[in-house]
Amino acid sequence: MTDQQVSGSRARTRQAIVDAAIEVLGRNPAASLGDIATAAEVGRTTLHRYFAERSDLLAAVGAEAVARLGRATAQARIGEGTGAAALRRLCQEYFDLGNLLSLMFTEPELCVDPAAGQSDGCDPEFAAMVERGHADGTIDPALPADWLQSLVWSQLYAGWAYLAETGASRHEVLRLILRTVDGAIAVRPA
């Protein structure tokens, strides 16, 4: 076996463990490393070879969360179109993150990007999208960006909780989220 095959195999095993951790911890934040190893289809010894401590695994999960959120934001193209259309696309992309979102809601410190530093307030790209929506008349100007960011996160959380509790289809739950967000951001007559 070549070094490249070994490193490729190691990378796949590491990614399988991180993916399993997101899935398992998204459903149960108190899950054991044994539960994660089982979901990843590796032994506990293998898991510990990659992540000596739970905190090491959680750091890897956090880095994966930041990367996936970044990709979802890029795919939503929030700099294009009306503010409301961009916000709708962002909700759709974030909804597809599933268990990662559930994990983020229960362990928000996992998703702090160390490279970006600790920031208070709203993501600047999100704020620019909302300001564009205020200017183009598609988002109620009485709603500040940080409020809308909280609204989006709360609706996504509500959607995933509803999905888990009721067994509704993903399509139906996404439709409910988008309808709720659309109604919440609509410009009201003065």
C-alpha positions as CSV (number, residue, x, y, z in Angstrom):
1,M,0.0,0.0,0.0
2,T,1.4,3.4,-0.9
3,D,1.7,6.4,1.4
4,Q,-0.9,8.2,-0.6
5,Q,-3.4,5.3,-0.2
6,V,-2.7,5.1,3.5
7,S,-3.2,8.9,4.0
8,G,-6.3,8.7,1.8
9,S,-7.6,5.9,4.0
10,R,-6.8,7.8,7.2
11,A,-8.5,10.9,5.9
12,R,-11.7,8.9,5.0
13,T,-11.7,7.2,8.4
14,R,-11.2,10.5,10.2
15,Q,-14.0,12.1,8.2
16,A,-16.3,9.1,8.9
17,I,-15.7,9.7,12.6
18,V,-16.4,13.4,12.4
19,D,-19.5,12.8,10.3
20,A,-20.7,10.2,12.8
21,A,-20.1,12.6,15.6
22,I,-22.2,15.2,14.0
23,E,-25.0,12.8,13.4
24,V,-24.9,11.2,16.8
25,L,-24.3,14.3,18.9
26,G,-26.9,16.2,16.8
27,R,-29.5,13.7,18.1
28,N,-28.0,13.4,21.6
29,P,-25.3,15.8,22.8
30,A,-24.5,13.5,25.7
31,A,-23.8,10.5,23.5
32,S,-20.7,8.5,24.4
33,L,-17.6,8.1,22.3
34,G,-18.5,4.5,22.0
35,D,-21.8,5.5,20.4
36,I,-19.9,7.6,17.9
37,A,-17.4,4.8,17.2
38,T,-20.3,2.5,16.5
39,A,-22.0,4.9,14.1
40,A,-18.7,5.5,12.3
41,E,-18.2,1.7,12.1
42,V,-14.9,1.8,13.8
43,G,-13.7,0.5,17.2
44,R,-13.1,2.7,20.2
45,T,-9.4,2.2,19.8
46,T,-9.5,3.5,16.3
47,L,-11.5,6.5,17.4
48,H,-9.0,7.2,20.1
49,R,-6.1,6.9,17.6
50,Y,-7.6,9.8,15.7
51,F,-9.0,11.7,18.7
52,A,-7.3,11.1,22.0
53,E,-9.9,13.1,24.0
54,R,-13.5,14.0,23.5
55,S,-12.4,17.6,23.3
56,D,-10.2,16.8,20.3
57,L,-13.2,15.3,18.5
58,L,-15.3,18.3,19.4
59,A,-12.7,20.6,18.0
60,A,-12.7,18.7,14.7
61,V,-16.6,18.8,14.7
62,G,-16.4,22.5,15.3
63,A,-14.0,23.0,12.4
64,E,-16.2,20.9,10.2
65,A,-19.3,23.0,11.2
66,V,-17.5,26.2,10.3
67,A,-16.5,24.8,6.9
68,R,-20.0,23.5,6.2
69,L,-21.7,26.7,7.2
70,G,-19.2,28.6,5.0
71,R,-20.0,26.3,2.0
72,A,-23.8,26.7,2.6
73,T,-23.5,30.4,2.8
74,A,-21.5,30.5,-0.4
75,Q,-24.0,28.2,-2.2
76,A,-26.9,30.6,-1.1
77,R,-25.2,33.4,-3.0
78,I,-26.4,36.0,-0.4
79,G,-24.8,38.8,-2.3
80,E,-27.2,38.3,-5.2
81,G,-30.8,39.3,-5.9
82,T,-33.2,40.9,-3.5
83,G,-32.5,40.7,0.2
84,A,-35.6,38.6,0.8
85,A,-34.7,36.1,-2.0
86,A,-31.1,35.8,-0.6
87,L,-32.5,35.2,2.9
88,R,-34.8,32.5,1.5
89,R,-31.9,30.8,-0.3
90,L,-29.8,30.9,2.9
91,C,-32.6,29.2,4.9
92,Q,-32.8,26.5,2.3
93,E,-29.1,25.9,2.3
94,Y,-28.9,25.9,6.1
95,F,-31.9,23.6,6.5
96,D,-30.0,20.9,4.5
97,L,-27.3,20.9,7.3
98,G,-29.7,18.9,9.5
99,N,-28.0,17.3,12.5
100,L,-25.2,19.8,12.3
101,L,-27.8,22.6,13.0
102,S,-29.2,20.6,15.9
103,L,-25.7,20.2,17.4
104,M,-25.0,23.9,16.9
105,F,-28.1,24.9,18.8
106,T,-27.1,22.7,21.8
107,E,-23.4,23.4,21.6
108,P,-23.0,26.9,20.0
109,E,-19.4,27.3,21.1
110,L,-18.4,24.5,18.6
111,C,-19.0,26.9,15.7
112,V,-16.8,29.8,16.7
113,D,-14.3,30.2,13.9
114,P,-11.0,30.8,15.7
115,A,-9.5,32.4,12.6
116,A,-12.3,35.0,12.6
117,G,-11.9,35.7,16.3
118,Q,-14.8,36.1,18.7
119,S,-17.3,38.6,17.3
120,D,-20.4,40.1,18.8
121,G,-23.4,40.8,16.8
122,C,-24.5,39.8,13.3
123,D,-22.3,38.3,10.6
124,P,-21.3,41.2,8.2
125,E,-22.4,39.4,5.1
126,F,-25.8,38.7,6.6
127,A,-26.1,42.3,7.8
128,A,-25.3,43.5,4.2
129,M,-28.0,41.2,2.8
130,V,-30.6,42.5,5.2
131,E,-29.6,46.1,4.5
132,R,-30.0,45.4,0.8
133,G,-33.4,44.0,1.6
134,H,-34.3,47.1,3.5
135,A,-33.2,49.3,0.5
136,D,-34.9,47.2,-2.2
137,G,-38.2,47.0,-0.2
138,T,-38.3,43.2,0.3
139,I,-37.4,43.2,4.0
140,D,-39.2,45.3,6.6
141,P,-36.8,48.1,7.6
142,A,-38.1,48.0,11.2
143,L,-36.3,44.6,11.5
144,P,-32.6,44.9,12.3
145,A,-30.2,42.3,10.9
146,D,-29.2,40.8,14.3
147,W,-32.9,40.2,15.0
148,L,-33.4,38.6,11.7
149,Q,-30.4,36.4,12.2
150,S,-31.9,35.2,15.5
151,L,-35.2,34.7,13.7
152,V,-33.7,32.5,11.0
153,W,-31.8,30.4,13.6
154,S,-34.9,30.0,15.7
155,Q,-37.0,28.9,12.7
156,L,-34.4,26.4,11.6
157,Y,-34.3,25.0,15.1
158,A,-38.1,24.9,15.3
159,G,-38.2,23.1,11.9
160,W,-35.8,20.4,12.9
161,A,-37.5,19.9,16.2
162,Y,-40.9,19.6,14.4
163,L,-39.4,17.2,11.9
164,A,-38.1,15.0,14.7
165,E,-41.3,15.1,16.8
166,T,-43.9,14.7,14.0
167,G,-42.2,12.7,11.3
168,A,-43.4,15.3,8.7
169,S,-41.5,15.3,5.5
170,R,-38.4,17.5,5.0
171,H,-40.1,19.1,2.1
172,E,-43.1,20.1,4.2
173,V,-41.0,21.3,7.1
174,L,-38.9,23.5,4.8
175,R,-42.1,24.9,3.3
176,L,-43.3,25.8,6.8
177,I,-40.0,27.5,7.7
178,L,-39.9,29.5,4.5
179,R,-43.5,30.6,4.8
180,T,-42.9,31.7,8.4
181,V,-39.7,33.6,7.5
182,D,-41.4,35.2,4.4
183,G,-44.3,36.4,6.6
184,A,-42.0,37.6,9.3
185,I,-39.8,39.8,7.1
186,A,-42.6,41.2,4.9
187,V,-42.8,44.9,4.7
188,R,-45.9,46.2,6.7
189,P,-47.9,49.1,5.5
190,A,-47.2,52.2,7.5
